[in-house]
Amino acid sequence: MKILLVFTALVAAAGTEQLFRGDQVLRITASNEEQITLLRVLGEQAELQIDFWRDLTGPGHPADLWVPFPSLQAVKIFLEFHSISYSVMIEDVQALLDEEKKNMTRSRRIQRSISTFDFASYHTLEEIYDWMDMLVDDHPNLVSKIQIGQSYENRPLYVLKFSTGGSNRPAIWLDTGIHSREWITQATGVWTANKIVKEYGQDPSVTAILDSMDIFFEIITNPDGFVFTHSSNRLWRKTRSINAGSSCVGVDPNRNWDAGFGGSGSSSDPCSETYRGPYAHSESEVKAIVDFIRSHGNVKSVISIHSYSQMLLFPYGYKRTPAAHHQELNELAKKAVSDLAAMYGTKYAYGSVADTIYLADGTTVDWAYDNGVKYSFTFELRDTGRYGFLLPSTQIIPTATETWPALLDIMVHVLEHPY
Amino acid sequence: DIDDVGHKYYLELVLEDVLDKDSTVNCTAEVLYHLGSKNVAPDVQFTLEGELKNTDEADNVFYNQIKSLEKELVAENIPDSHGNVSPEMEPIRRLAWVASGYVIWQNSTENTKFHLAQIKRVKQVKRSDEYLEFDYMVLLHEMVSQEIIPWQMTVLWHPQHGVQVTQDSRQPKHASE
């Protein structure tokens, strides 16, 4: 958001020496064109030194105005005289800067090493990317980081590769965070990546898996969306790509895959949460995974992790016809779900996407399955609606802990059923 | 299927106390979705097999807390981004949960599945009688379309008279940012 950028610039320039004490940011809503003109004229009075942080676009659309303390009274009198409605968004800019600085210093002190990373709280993109580097540094013979592409806003798309060697071994693909608001998934991703590293050499199943297979794990599959959930809208789901001819942003990355693309299980409206995009694989976040899996050529399982609903699902979502391997996938799901429930009693439903949740086309797992990846599953993690996307951070570790045996069941099955 | 009328569902439910997992009550219900009309709420009949716990004490504590506030209660983002709800806001949240349950019922069809996602804003409205009044702006999550729908609700509550949603209206989705 623009406010943060300006803050950073101000902080860098001024060293936060009380320069903004008493300054305010007013949110102004002009109700007609006449008021817009008045406001523009106000903005042009150089001696007032006011600045539009969010511009005047039209009547009814709020504009944010930074007013230095000496000009406050004059500006407010002006607004009230002309009956221009406003509210005080930031009462004291300096106070806000001081608070931010305090918070930033505090969390920087905390993330010093891998062993002090707090798995029981939600983190930012930077914190997770930093942690990934620490994981690789600490376990260079087991984990490496590869970049498979860039997001729409040019953020790197990073994948952790867990491998004990070999050349193009059969592989398992895991992703979390494709829908950015599903915060429990990225958090579970971090915990799980850490768990894999901890258990190699300790747990017989993990060791067996990594001794003959590789694991590829993309923890932040939609980084632009994720950043947006932190900065602006906690409930943002899609990518952040601009849609030509629309004021609505973003494509649903789980309707953008080339599998049954364009059916009734997705929307053609850019303003919709299930907008499929202008064409299959239009989203760079999706294309990067498609290209990676295609060129790898030896991926045997794709597990895509979402929330919420507590379900374990497999193809198809774009049609009601059962997949060729329905029975096997169903049995495996049944076992995984049972082992998940054994931990804390959390109940999961399971079945094909179409039977269990709803018709959805252009999904990750359907594409993977139709492209030869037999063991394609989608998890919908906790909960069932009580907190939904805003799952309390106290549930991160329990959720990750109970999901682990289910993941392991699938991975072991993949190992024991080569194809 | 009931010809020319709609679809009827027979349900057996177990109600579980959010504050005490071991406290459960069985319930049976019949839900009738009317054919065609999107503006008519489904009919619901239910029978409780047992009694709901008495909440008089907690109700009165909450009632008196709000009544004794010097300024009208105002709050935002419940739960916050990390899923936290402060203890003082828990009853406010439960009230929103109940009230949104009514709104959800009134707006449900066989093709919708709503949950309360977040309370964006709640403002207490001063009243001269003994009722408490809250003006809520909530976000409802609709599972099938995955949409987040802002909804305004005016909620009345009294320990002896229960919850009433006196006004509610769906709000336009902001072209975000």
Interface residues (C-beta under 8 A of the other chain):
Chain A: M1 S121 Y122 W183 T229 H230 S232 N233 R234 L235 W236 R237 S247 C248 V249 D252 C271 S272 E273 T274 S309 Y358 G385 R386 Y387 G388 F389 L390 L391 P392 S393 T394 Q395
Chain B: V18 P79 D80 S81 H82 G83 N84 H115 L116 A117 Q118 L139 H141 M143 V144 S145 Q146 E147 I148 K173 A175 S176 E177
